[in-house]
Amino acid sequence: QARRSSRAPSPPCTARRSRSRLPPDVAGMSKRKGLSFDEKKATLLAAMQSEAAFYTLKELEALGKSKGVIPQAVKEVVEGLTADGEVQTDKVGTQVLFWSLPSQKVSALRAKRRKLADDIERLHKEYDTLQTELASVSAEPAPSEQELEALRCKVAQERRRRDELKAKVEAMERCGPGKVAEMKRQIAIAKDAANRWADNILGVRSAFLRENRGDVSSKQFNQMFGLPEDFDYIE
């Protein structure tokens, strides 16, 4: 028999998890969800304005990565900032540069304020004009029933006149240059067709008269087939 060991079996080995303490800001970031699009815009814009430099898109991707904006999202974020007027862009040689200076935002806000002030002034003037027109209309006496009836009759009369003029215009359009040209074209086609038939008939008549020379005259042939005495080509 195998000798039993007098040593008690050791408990199963369990790996000890080391509890590393993360800095509070890093721990908070690990629990946070990803940045929203507006947060990415604000983060990248603040980074650009703090440096006050000119960047290529590649450099902005690196800058955004250092601030928590993934490089894959930087292009879309920059396009959004450019559309908002927060970031300026221009092509220098073969490179496209982007920049955003703090003074630009102030200038943009001042320009926007001037535009709003101009719009307010314009709207005030329009309001005053409308108020004057309203007062003028309100001061006039309301039309009587007879005047309204006369106006209705006038409107009906003008509508009838409009319909008559419209009919005349349509009639003139039917005889316009385009229609005349089409009619001439159709007449030429009909004339060619009629002359082809006339040529065939004249050829048959000539052959018939040759075969029946002395028995049938040209006049008799025309009477037999209902042809007029002056039957000929159309000039």
Short mmCIF file of the C-alpha atoms (twelve columns), coordinates in Angstrom:
data_MODEL
# 
_entry.id   MODEL 
# 
loop_
_atom_site.group_PDB 
_atom_site.id 
_atom_site.type_symbol 
_atom_site.label_atom_id 
_atom_site.label_alt_id 
_atom_site.label_comp_id 
_atom_site.label_asym_id 
_atom_site.label_seq_id 
_atom_site.Cartn_x 
_atom_site.Cartn_y 
_atom_site.Cartn_z 
_atom_site.pdbx_PDB_model_num 
ATOM 1   C CA . GLN A 1   0.000   0.000   0.000    1 
ATOM 2   C CA . ALA A 2   1.146   3.496   -0.812   1 
ATOM 3   C CA . ARG A 3   2.122   5.488   2.186    1 
ATOM 4   C CA . ARG A 4   -0.245  8.247   2.980    1 
ATOM 5   C CA . SER A 5   1.294   11.622  3.497    1 
ATOM 6   C CA . SER A 6   0.853   13.036  6.935    1 
ATOM 7   C CA . ARG A 7   0.714   16.518  5.514    1 
ATOM 8   C CA . ALA A 8   -2.689  18.085  5.234    1 
ATOM 9   C CA . PRO A 9   -3.749  19.043  1.705    1 
ATOM 10  C CA . SER A 10  -3.059  22.646  0.891    1 
ATOM 11  C CA . PRO A 11  -6.041  24.840  -0.073   1 
ATOM 12  C CA . PRO A 12  -6.500  25.583  -3.794   1 
ATOM 13  C CA . CYS A 13  -4.288  28.361  -4.990   1 
ATOM 14  C CA . THR A 14  -6.277  31.521  -5.678   1 
ATOM 15  C CA . ALA A 15  -4.834  34.440  -7.564   1 
ATOM 16  C CA . ARG A 16  -4.941  37.637  -5.606   1 
ATOM 17  C CA . ARG A 17  -6.279  40.568  -7.495   1 
ATOM 18  C CA . SER A 18  -4.257  43.643  -6.898   1 
ATOM 19  C CA . ARG A 19  -6.408  46.614  -6.147   1 
ATOM 20  C CA . SER A 20  -4.626  49.460  -7.831   1 
ATOM 21  C CA . ARG A 21  -5.969  52.820  -6.901   1 
ATOM 22  C CA . LEU A 22  -6.587  55.064  -9.933   1 
ATOM 23  C CA . PRO A 23  -6.406  58.830  -9.690   1 
ATOM 24  C CA . PRO A 24  -9.842  60.364  -9.138   1 
ATOM 25  C CA . ASP A 25  -9.901  62.113  -12.535  1 
ATOM 26  C CA . VAL A 26  -8.939  58.926  -14.398  1 
ATOM 27  C CA . ALA A 27  -11.420 56.868  -12.422  1 
ATOM 28  C CA . GLY A 28  -14.138 59.377  -13.232  1 
ATOM 29  C CA . MET A 29  -13.284 59.244  -16.915  1 
ATOM 30  C CA . SER A 30  -13.454 55.438  -16.930  1 
ATOM 31  C CA . LYS A 31  -17.006 55.587  -15.620  1 
ATOM 32  C CA . ARG A 32  -18.051 58.365  -18.010  1 
ATOM 33  C CA . LYS A 33  -19.618 57.659  -21.320  1 
ATOM 34  C CA . GLY A 34  -17.959 58.894  -24.527  1 
ATOM 35  C CA . LEU A 35  -18.064 62.587  -25.315  1 
ATOM 36  C CA . SER A 36  -21.078 63.870  -27.200  1 
ATOM 37  C CA . PHE A 37  -20.588 65.657  -30.495  1 
ATOM 38  C CA . ASP A 38  -21.071 69.085  -28.893  1 
ATOM 39  C CA . GLU A 39  -18.602 68.182  -26.128  1 
ATOM 40  C CA . LYS A 40  -16.067 67.113  -28.744  1 
ATOM 41  C CA . LYS A 41  -16.517 70.424  -30.536  1 
ATOM 42  C CA . ALA A 42  -16.095 72.411  -27.335  1 
ATOM 43  C CA . THR A 43  -13.041 70.373  -26.295  1 
ATOM 44  C CA . LEU A 44  -11.248 70.668  -29.623  1 
ATOM 45  C CA . LEU A 45  -12.131 74.355  -29.989  1 
ATOM 46  C CA . ALA A 46  -10.765 75.151  -26.522  1 
ATOM 47  C CA . ALA A 47  -7.559  73.281  -27.327  1 
ATOM 48  C CA . MET A 48  -7.101  75.136  -30.606  1 
ATOM 49  C CA . GLN A 49  -7.722  78.539  -29.043  1 
ATOM 50  C CA . SER A 50  -5.394  77.856  -26.127  1 
ATOM 51  C CA . GLU A 51  -2.522  77.174  -28.535  1 
ATOM 52  C CA . ALA A 52  -3.513  79.894  -31.063  1 
ATOM 53  C CA . ALA A 53  -1.662  78.094  -33.851  1 
ATOM 54  C CA . PHE A 54  -2.256  76.762  -37.343  1 
ATOM 55  C CA . TYR A 55  -2.951  73.036  -37.770  1 
ATOM 56  C CA . THR A 56  -3.230  70.456  -40.463  1 
ATOM 57  C CA . LEU A 57  -5.916  67.805  -40.107  1 
ATOM 58  C CA . LYS A 58  -3.268  65.288  -39.023  1 
ATOM 59  C CA . GLU A 59  -2.083  67.633  -36.286  1 
ATOM 60  C CA . LEU A 60  -5.651  68.220  -35.156  1 
ATOM 61  C CA . GLU A 61  -6.161  64.480  -34.872  1 
ATOM 62  C CA . ALA A 62  -3.147  64.297  -32.572  1 
ATOM 63  C CA . LEU A 63  -4.353  67.337  -30.609  1 
ATOM 64  C CA . GLY A 64  -7.834  65.890  -30.269  1 
ATOM 65  C CA . LYS A 65  -6.462  62.540  -29.126  1 
ATOM 66  C CA . SER A 66  -4.500  64.262  -26.372  1 
ATOM 67  C CA . LYS A 67  -7.742  65.895  -25.183  1 
ATOM 68  C CA . GLY A 68  -9.917  62.776  -25.309  1 
ATOM 69  C CA . VAL A 69  -11.359 63.137  -28.824  1 
ATOM 70  C CA . ILE A 70  -10.689 60.037  -30.918  1 
ATOM 71  C CA . PRO A 71  -8.876  60.727  -34.206  1 
ATOM 72  C CA . GLN A 72  -11.653 59.128  -36.271  1 
ATOM 73  C CA . ALA A 73  -14.090 61.808  -35.070  1 
ATOM 74  C CA . VAL A 74  -11.821 64.826  -35.500  1 
ATOM 75  C CA . LYS A 75  -12.600 65.423  -39.191  1 
ATOM 76  C CA . GLU A 76  -16.354 65.554  -38.564  1 
ATOM 77  C CA . VAL A 77  -15.849 67.782  -35.520  1 
ATOM 78  C CA . VAL A 78  -13.668 70.196  -37.512  1 
ATOM 79  C CA . GLU A 79  -16.238 70.339  -40.303  1 
ATOM 80  C CA . GLY A 80  -18.924 71.180  -37.747  1 
ATOM 81  C CA . LEU A 81  -16.788 73.932  -36.213  1 
ATOM 82  C CA . THR A 82  -16.022 75.332  -39.668  1 
ATOM 83  C CA . ALA A 83  -19.721 75.376  -40.565  1 
ATOM 84  C CA . ASP A 84  -20.438 77.235  -37.312  1 
ATOM 85  C CA . GLY A 85  -17.777 79.819  -38.146  1 
ATOM 86  C CA . GLU A 86  -15.749 78.895  -35.055  1 
ATOM 87  C CA . VAL A 87  -12.813 77.563  -37.068  1 
ATOM 88  C CA . GLN A 88  -11.297 79.173  -40.157  1 
ATOM 89  C CA . THR A 89  -9.667  77.182  -42.950  1 
ATOM 90  C CA . ASP A 90  -7.622  77.931  -46.040  1 
ATOM 91  C CA . LYS A 91  -5.422  76.076  -48.486  1 
ATOM 92  C CA . VAL A 92  -1.746  77.041  -48.392  1 
ATOM 93  C CA . GLY A 93  0.199   75.321  -51.135  1 
ATOM 94  C CA . THR A 94  -0.711  71.652  -50.954  1 
ATOM 95  C CA . GLN A 95  -1.820  71.779  -47.325  1 
ATOM 96  C CA . VAL A 96  -5.170  72.717  -45.836  1 
ATOM 97  C CA . LEU A 97  -4.717  74.650  -42.600  1 
ATOM 98  C CA . PHE A 98  -7.196  75.226  -39.781  1 
ATOM 99  C CA . TRP A 99  -7.065  77.793  -37.004  1 
ATOM 100 C CA . SER A 100 -9.206  79.431  -34.365  1 
ATOM 101 C CA . LEU A 101 -8.134  82.520  -32.462  1 
ATOM 102 C CA . PRO A 102 -9.960  83.863  -29.401  1 
ATOM 103 C CA . SER A 103 -10.215 87.277  -31.050  1 
ATOM 104 C CA . GLN A 104 -12.092 85.717  -33.980  1 
ATOM 105 C CA . LYS A 105 -14.960 84.678  -31.737  1 
ATOM 106 C CA . VAL A 106 -15.251 88.187  -30.365  1 
ATOM 107 C CA . SER A 107 -15.248 89.639  -33.877  1 
ATOM 108 C CA . ALA A 108 -17.869 87.133  -35.010  1 
ATOM 109 C CA . LEU A 109 -20.094 87.984  -32.036  1 
ATOM 110 C CA . ARG A 110 -19.734 91.706  -32.748  1 
ATOM 111 C CA . ALA A 111 -20.653 91.190  -36.404  1 
ATOM 112 C CA . LYS A 112 -23.648 89.097  -35.386  1 
ATOM 113 C CA . ARG A 113 -24.686 91.792  -32.931  1 
ATOM 114 C CA . ARG A 114 -24.463 94.473  -35.637  1 
ATOM 115 C CA . LYS A 115 -26.572 92.361  -37.976  1 
ATOM 116 C CA . LEU A 116 -29.201 91.792  -35.310  1 
ATOM 117 C CA . ALA A 117 -29.273 95.532  -34.537  1 
ATOM 118 C CA . ASP A 118 -29.770 96.308  -38.249  1 
ATOM 119 C CA . ASP A 119 -32.551 93.717  -38.469  1 
ATOM 120 C CA . ILE A 120 -34.272 95.184  -35.402  1 
ATOM 121 C CA . GLU A 121 -34.086 98.684  -36.866  1 
ATOM 122 C CA . ARG A 122 -35.479 97.489  -40.216  1 
ATOM 123 C CA . LEU A 123 -38.332 95.642  -38.506  1 
ATOM 124 C CA . HIS A 124 -39.164 98.726  -36.421  1 
ATOM 125 C CA . LYS A 125 -39.411 100.810 -39.604  1 
ATOM 126 C CA . GLU A 126 -41.636 98.211  -41.267  1 
ATOM 127 C CA . TYR A 127 -43.811 98.120  -38.158  1 
ATOM 128 C CA . ASP A 128 -44.180 101.899 -38.164  1 
ATOM 129 C CA . THR A 129 -45.080 101.876 -41.866  1 
ATOM 130 C CA . LEU A 130 -47.724 99.186  -41.336  1 
ATOM 131 C CA . GLN A 131 -49.144 101.057 -38.372  1 
ATOM 132 C CA . THR A 132 -49.467 104.197 -40.514  1 
ATOM 133 C CA . GLU A 133 -51.194 102.265 -43.297  1 
ATOM 134 C CA . LEU A 134 -53.525 100.610 -40.793  1 
ATOM 135 C CA . ALA A 135 -54.475 103.980 -39.304  1 
ATOM 136 C CA . SER A 136 -55.123 105.381 -42.780  1 
ATOM 137 C CA . VAL A 137 -57.337 102.449 -43.739  1 
ATOM 138 C CA . SER A 138 -59.187 102.537 -40.422  1 
ATOM 139 C CA . ALA A 139 -59.950 106.251 -40.899  1 
ATOM 140 C CA . GLU A 140 -61.642 105.679 -44.243  1 
ATOM 141 C CA . PRO A 141 -65.397 104.984 -44.167  1 
ATOM 142 C CA . ALA A 142 -66.520 101.443 -44.964  1 
ATOM 143 C CA . PRO A 143 -67.946 101.031 -48.505  1 
ATOM 144 C CA . SER A 144 -71.709 100.898 -48.794  1 
ATOM 145 C CA . GLU A 145 -73.614 97.924  -50.166  1 
ATOM 146 C CA . GLN A 146 -74.181 99.774  -53.452  1 
ATOM 147 C CA . GLU A 147 -70.450 100.410 -53.823  1 
ATOM 148 C CA . LEU A 148 -69.678 96.762  -53.110  1 
ATOM 149 C CA . GLU A 149 -72.206 95.649  -55.710  1 
ATOM 150 C CA . ALA A 150 -70.689 98.045  -58.260  1 
ATOM 151 C CA . LEU A 151 -67.248 96.582  -57.525  1 
ATOM 152 C CA . ARG A 152 -68.558 93.036  -57.954  1 
ATOM 153 C CA . CYS A 153 -70.043 93.988  -61.332  1 
ATOM 154 C CA . LYS A 154 -66.753 95.581  -62.328  1 
ATOM 155 C CA . VAL A 155 -64.838 92.441  -61.359  1 
ATOM 156 C CA . ALA A 156 -67.233 90.225  -63.350  1 
ATOM 157 C CA . GLN A 157 -66.903 92.544  -66.365  1 
ATOM 158 C CA . GLU A 158 -63.116 92.463  -66.220  1 
ATOM 159 C CA . ARG A 159 -63.151 88.676  -65.948  1 
ATOM 160 C CA . ARG A 160 -65.304 88.400  -69.072  1 
ATOM 161 C CA . ARG A 161 -62.963 90.774  -70.872  1 
ATOM 162 C CA . ARG A 162 -59.997 88.659  -69.764  1 
ATOM 163 C CA . ASP A 163 -61.648 85.500  -71.116  1 
ATOM 164 C CA . GLU A 164 -62.353 87.207  -74.444  1 
ATOM 165 C CA . LEU A 165 -58.772 88.389  -74.765  1 
ATOM 166 C CA . LYS A 166 -57.516 84.923  -73.838  1 
ATOM 167 C CA . ALA A 167 -59.677 83.392  -76.582  1 
ATOM 168 C CA . LYS A 168 -58.321 85.918  -79.108  1 
ATOM 169 C CA . VAL A 169 -54.745 85.146  -78.098  1 
ATOM 170 C CA . GLU A 170 -55.362 81.423  -78.509  1 
ATOM 171 C CA . ALA A 171 -56.891 82.035  -81.948  1 
ATOM 172 C CA . MET A 172 -53.886 84.128  -82.975  1 
ATOM 173 C CA . GLU A 173 -51.538 81.441  -81.697  1 
ATOM 174 C CA . ARG A 174 -53.293 78.931  -83.963  1 
ATOM 175 C CA . CYS A 175 -52.337 81.191  -86.884  1 
ATOM 176 C CA . GLY A 176 -48.923 82.110  -85.597  1 
ATOM 177 C CA . PRO A 177 -45.642 81.691  -87.480  1 
ATOM 178 C CA . GLY A 178 -45.203 78.156  -86.210  1 
ATOM 179 C CA . LYS A 179 -48.658 77.102  -87.324  1 
ATOM 180 C CA . VAL A 180 -48.229 78.778  -90.723  1 
ATOM 181 C CA . ALA A 181 -44.928 76.991  -91.275  1 
ATOM 182 C CA . GLU A 182 -46.537 73.655  -90.354  1 
ATOM 183 C CA . MET A 183 -49.420 74.306  -92.735  1 
ATOM 184 C CA . LYS A 184 -46.985 75.094  -95.560  1 
ATOM 185 C CA . ARG A 185 -45.124 71.875  -94.869  1 
ATOM 186 C CA . GLN A 186 -48.345 69.844  -94.924  1 
ATOM 187 C CA . ILE A 187 -49.441 71.580  -98.164  1 
ATOM 188 C CA . ALA A 188 -46.138 70.703  -99.835  1 
ATOM 189 C CA . ILE A 189 -46.541 67.049  -98.776  1 
ATOM 190 C CA . ALA A 190 -50.122 66.947  -100.099 1 
ATOM 191 C CA . LYS A 191 -49.047 68.607  -103.364 1 
ATOM 192 C CA . ASP A 192 -46.303 66.058  -103.943 1 
ATOM 193 C CA . ALA A 193 -48.740 63.201  -103.263 1 
ATOM 194 C CA . ALA A 194 -51.375 64.693  -105.633 1 
ATOM 195 C CA . ASN A 195 -48.823 65.135  -108.416 1 
ATOM 196 C CA . ARG A 196 -47.661 61.537  -108.011 1 
ATOM 197 C CA . TRP A 197 -51.254 60.363  -108.488 1 
ATOM 198 C CA . ALA A 198 -51.700 62.762  -111.414 1 
ATOM 199 C CA . ASP A 199 -48.555 61.363  -113.021 1 
ATOM 200 C CA . ASN A 200 -49.879 57.813  -112.629 1 
ATOM 201 C CA . ILE A 201 -53.306 58.743  -114.058 1 
ATOM 202 C CA . LEU A 202 -51.802 60.610  -116.984 1 
ATOM 203 C CA . GLY A 203 -49.533 57.693  -117.718 1 
ATOM 204 C CA . VAL A 204 -52.466 55.262  -117.710 1 
ATOM 205 C CA . ARG A 205 -54.540 57.596  -119.929 1 
ATOM 206 C CA . SER A 206 -51.702 57.965  -122.398 1 
ATOM 207 C CA . ALA A 207 -51.227 54.196  -122.603 1 
ATOM 208 C CA . PHE A 208 -54.981 53.592  -122.954 1 
ATOM 209 C CA . LEU A 209 -55.348 56.158  -125.749 1 
ATOM 210 C CA . ARG A 210 -52.411 54.607  -127.632 1 
ATOM 211 C CA . GLU A 211 -53.971 51.164  -127.472 1 
ATOM 212 C CA . ASN A 212 -57.397 52.508  -128.482 1 
ATOM 213 C CA . ARG A 213 -56.286 55.127  -130.968 1 
ATOM 214 C CA . GLY A 214 -59.186 56.411  -132.993 1 
ATOM 215 C CA . ASP A 215 -61.790 54.674  -130.851 1 
ATOM 216 C CA . VAL A 216 -61.574 56.724  -127.603 1 
ATOM 217 C CA . SER A 217 -60.619 60.375  -127.310 1 
ATOM 218 C CA . SER A 218 -59.010 62.111  -124.359 1 
ATOM 219 C CA . LYS A 219 -62.303 63.868  -123.596 1 
ATOM 220 C CA . GLN A 220 -64.192 60.572  -123.566 1 
ATOM 221 C CA . PHE A 221 -61.584 59.038  -121.263 1 
ATOM 222 C CA . ASN A 222 -61.979 61.910  -118.815 1 
ATOM 223 C CA . GLN A 223 -65.772 61.518  -118.877 1 
ATOM 224 C CA . MET A 224 -65.507 57.757  -118.348 1 
ATOM 225 C CA . PHE A 225 -63.396 58.178  -115.210 1 
ATOM 226 C CA . GLY A 226 -64.881 61.435  -113.896 1 
ATOM 227 C CA . LEU A 227 -61.814 63.552  -114.610 1 
ATOM 228 C CA . PRO A 228 -62.163 67.282  -115.275 1 
ATOM 229 C CA . GLU A 229 -61.373 68.584  -118.755 1 
ATOM 230 C CA . ASP A 230 -58.381 70.571  -117.435 1 
ATOM 231 C CA . PHE A 231 -56.946 67.677  -115.392 1 
ATOM 232 C CA . ASP A 232 -53.195 68.199  -115.023 1 
ATOM 233 C CA . TYR A 233 -50.369 68.534  -112.530 1 
ATOM 234 C CA . ILE A 234 -50.720 70.999  -109.625 1 
ATOM 235 C CA . GLU A 235 -48.366 73.929  -110.004 1 
# 
